[in-house]
Amino acid sequence: MSSSTVEIVQIEPLTVRPAQAAQLLSISLRKFHSMRASGLLPPMYKLGGCSVIRTADLKQWAAWGFPCLDRFLVLQAEGGKT
């Protein structure tokens, strides 16, 4: 008899909704919305009537030291050069 191995593949989502993003950042949903309103988070997008944020943007935002939205967009346009 041959043994079969089952491989479990976990797919990371491309986008998350605000509640999921807040959870990833270990902050409350209220704090997330406050930060968003203050321009402290990467951009949000509308997808099928829902507001979403790209997980890649959240990771890059953290890697760049959590810049404000304006600075994040400049860094993104420059290709991440600091």
Secondary structure as a PSIPRED ss2 file (coil, helix, strand):
# PSIPRED VFORMAT (PSIPRED V4.0)

   1 M C   1.000  0.000  0.000
   2 S C   1.000  0.000  0.000
   3 S C   1.000  0.000  0.000
   4 S C   1.000  0.000  0.000
   5 T C   1.000  0.000  0.000
   6 V C   1.000  0.000  0.000
   7 E C   1.000  0.000  0.000
   8 I C   1.000  0.000  0.000
   9 V C   1.000  0.000  0.000
  10 Q C   1.000  0.000  0.000
  11 I C   1.000  0.000  0.000
  12 E C   1.000  0.000  0.000
  13 P C   1.000  0.000  0.000
  14 L C   1.000  0.000  0.000
  15 T E   0.000  0.000  1.000
  16 V E   0.000  0.000  1.000
  17 R C   1.000  0.000  0.000
  18 P H   0.000  1.000  0.000
  19 A H   0.000  1.000  0.000
  20 Q H   0.000  1.000  0.000
  21 A H   0.000  1.000  0.000
  22 A H   0.000  1.000  0.000
  23 Q H   0.000  1.000  0.000
  24 L H   0.000  1.000  0.000
  25 L H   0.000  1.000  0.000
  26 S C   1.000  0.000  0.000
  27 I C   1.000  0.000  0.000
  28 S C   1.000  0.000  0.000
  29 L H   0.000  1.000  0.000
  30 R H   0.000  1.000  0.000
  31 K H   0.000  1.000  0.000
  32 F H   0.000  1.000  0.000
  33 H H   0.000  1.000  0.000
  34 S H   0.000  1.000  0.000
  35 M H   0.000  1.000  0.000
  36 R H   0.000  1.000  0.000
  37 A H   0.000  1.000  0.000
  38 S C   1.000  0.000  0.000
  39 G C   1.000  0.000  0.000
  40 L C   1.000  0.000  0.000
  41 L C   1.000  0.000  0.000
  42 P C   1.000  0.000  0.000
  43 P C   1.000  0.000  0.000
  44 M C   1.000  0.000  0.000
  45 Y E   0.000  0.000  1.000
  46 K E   0.000  0.000  1.000
  47 L E   0.000  0.000  1.000
  48 G C   1.000  0.000  0.000
  49 G C   1.000  0.000  0.000
  50 C E   0.000  0.000  1.000
  51 S E   0.000  0.000  1.000
  52 V E   0.000  0.000  1.000
  53 I E   0.000  0.000  1.000
  54 R E   0.000  0.000  1.000
  55 T H   0.000  1.000  0.000
  56 A H   0.000  1.000  0.000
  57 D H   0.000  1.000  0.000
  58 L H   0.000  1.000  0.000
  59 K H   0.000  1.000  0.000
  60 Q H   0.000  1.000  0.000
  61 W H   0.000  1.000  0.000
  62 A H   0.000  1.000  0.000
  63 A H   0.000  1.000  0.000
  64 W C   1.000  0.000  0.000
  65 G C   1.000  0.000  0.000
  66 F C   1.000  0.000  0.000
  67 P C   1.000  0.000  0.000
  68 C C   1.000  0.000  0.000
  69 L H   0.000  1.000  0.000
  70 D H   0.000  1.000  0.000
  71 R H   0.000  1.000  0.000
  72 F H   0.000  1.000  0.000
  73 L H   0.000  1.000  0.000
  74 V H   0.000  1.000  0.000
  75 L H   0.000  1.000  0.000
  76 Q H   0.000  1.000  0.000
  77 A H   0.000  1.000  0.000
  78 E C   1.000  0.000  0.000
  79 G C   1.000  0.000  0.000
  80 G C   1.000  0.000  0.000
  81 K C   1.000  0.000  0.000
  82 T C   1.000  0.000  0.000
